[in-house]
Amino acid sequence: MSEFSGKDLYQIKITLIDSKPLIWRRLIVLKTIPLDELHMVIQLAMGCTNDHLYSFEKGDLRYGMIMDDFKETYLQDSTGVPLSKLLRKKGEKMVYLYDFGDNWDHCILLEESSLPDQELLQLPICIKGAEACPSEDSGGLWGYYQKLKDIQDVDNPEREELHEWLMCDIAERAYDLKTINQRLINFYS
């Protein structure tokens, strides 16, 4: 167990925008966590596969992964940029976009910008959340909800195949606090 100064910690809530019911995770992270590392933390907390590009956006600031064969001129490199550069005060928000095709838009809310000094087993840590995340490559939130509707249609000839595809990685996408935190521990070890 390690002791962390509360002034160095942020409590953030990551919500998949327009999801119903809301799909979200609450995390405690160092306020200096680099955005490229925060991206990986979000991937692990949400059960995503890290197969797509991403960006963090607040106002005119846009950071993401820069690749030689995919140069988005509006993005700055997220490597080493601390979260505290974009979020400083309680209540501030920014957008995390994952997969520029499916457009999984997430709101990152800074719930607390200073916490009591804490002894934590690990950092970052997921402390709460709700709901399983959608399957990747399902056409964004609209496409995912349409697929869920399609598997309920008993006359749909693709029903069984769709169900299999949507359920194949459910253990990764499900909200299970113990599993999420074990993934975070494994990532940092």
C-alpha positions, -999 to 999 in steps of 0.1 A, spaced: 0 0 0 13 35 -9 4 68 6 -5 96 -19 -8 132 -12 -44 143 -20 -32 175 -36 -15 153 -63 -47 133 -71 -77 139 -93 -110 121 -92 -124 119 -127 -156 105 -141 -155 92 -177 -190 88 -193 -198 75 -228 -218 104 -242 -255 96 -251 -253 61 -237 -286 50 -221 -283 38 -194 -252 58 -188 -219 39 -192 -193 54 -169 -162 48 -148 -149 68 -118 -111 68 -114 -85 83 -91 -54 93 -110 -23 115 -105 -31 149 -119 2 147 -138 -7 115 -156 3 120 -193 -26 120 -217 -11 91 -237 -11 70 -205 -46 82 -195 -57 69 -229 -45 34 -219 -61 37 -185 -94 46 -201 -90 17 -225 -85 -7 -196 -113 7 -175 -138 6 -204 -127 -28 -217 -116 -15 -251 -89 -30 -273 -67 0 -281 -70 -7 -319 -80 28 -329 -68 64 -328 -79 88 -301 -79 124 -291 -84 146 -260 -102 179 -267 -108 210 -247 -115 243 -263 -89 248 -290 -66 222 -275 -65 188 -292 -41 161 -283 -37 125 -297 -15 99 -311 6 111 -340 13 85 -366 35 90 -397 9 75 -421 -20 93 -405 -12 130 -398 -41 149 -384 -29 185 -386 -52 197 -358 -37 172 -333 -7 178 -311 12 148 -297 -3 136 -264 29 120 -252 40 134 -219 12 161 -217 -2 161 -182 -39 159 -176 -36 190 -154 -28 210 -186 -64 205 -197 -83 201 -164 -74 222 -134 -106 230 -115 -134 209 -101 -163 207 -126 -142 212 -157 -148 189 -186 -131 177 -218 -139 152 -245 -120 119 -251 -128 106 -286 -118 70 -294 -120 56 -329 -124 83 -355 -147 61 -376 -172 49 -349 -167 81 -328 -170 69 -293 -173 103 -275 -166 103 -238 -170 132 -214 -142 134 -188 -153 154 -157 -129 165 -131 -150 157 -100 -124 165 -74 -91 184 -79 -78 176 -45 -85 146 -23 -77 137 13 -43 121 17 -49 84 9 -34 50 13 -42 32 -20 -33 -3 -31 -26 11 -66 -28 42 -87 -46 47 -110 -76 29 -95 -112 26 -106 -135 32 -77 -169 29 -92 -188 26 -125 -218 12 -143 -228 -8 -173 -209 -28 -200 -193 -9 -228 -204 -14 -264 -186 -37 -288 -159 -20 -308 -164 -17 -346 -201 -18 -342 -208 15 -359 -207 38 -329 -233 41 -303 -262 42 -328 -249 11 -347 -244 -8 -314 -280 0 -302 -293 -10 -337 -275 -44 -334 -290 -49 -299 -324 -43 -314 -317 -66 -344 -308 -96 -321 -342 -92 -304 -359 -98 -338 -366 -136 -339 -372 -134 -377 -337 -118 -383 -316 -145 -401 -284 -129 -387 -297 -129 -352 -275 -158 -339 -244 -145 -356 -249 -110 -343 -255 -123 -307 -223 -143 -309 -203 -113 -321 -218 -89 -295 -211 -114 -267 -177 -127 -277 -157 -101 -255 -184 -93 -229 -161 -102 -200 -137 -75 -211 -164 -49 -216 -184 -56 -185 -183 -34 -155 -165 -55 -129 -145 -34 -105 -121 -62 -94 -113 -72 -131 -108 -36 -141 -84 -29 -113 -65 -61 -120 -60 -50 -156 -47 -17 -143 -23 -35 -119 -11 -57 -148 -5 -27 -171 17 -10 -145 37 -40 -134 
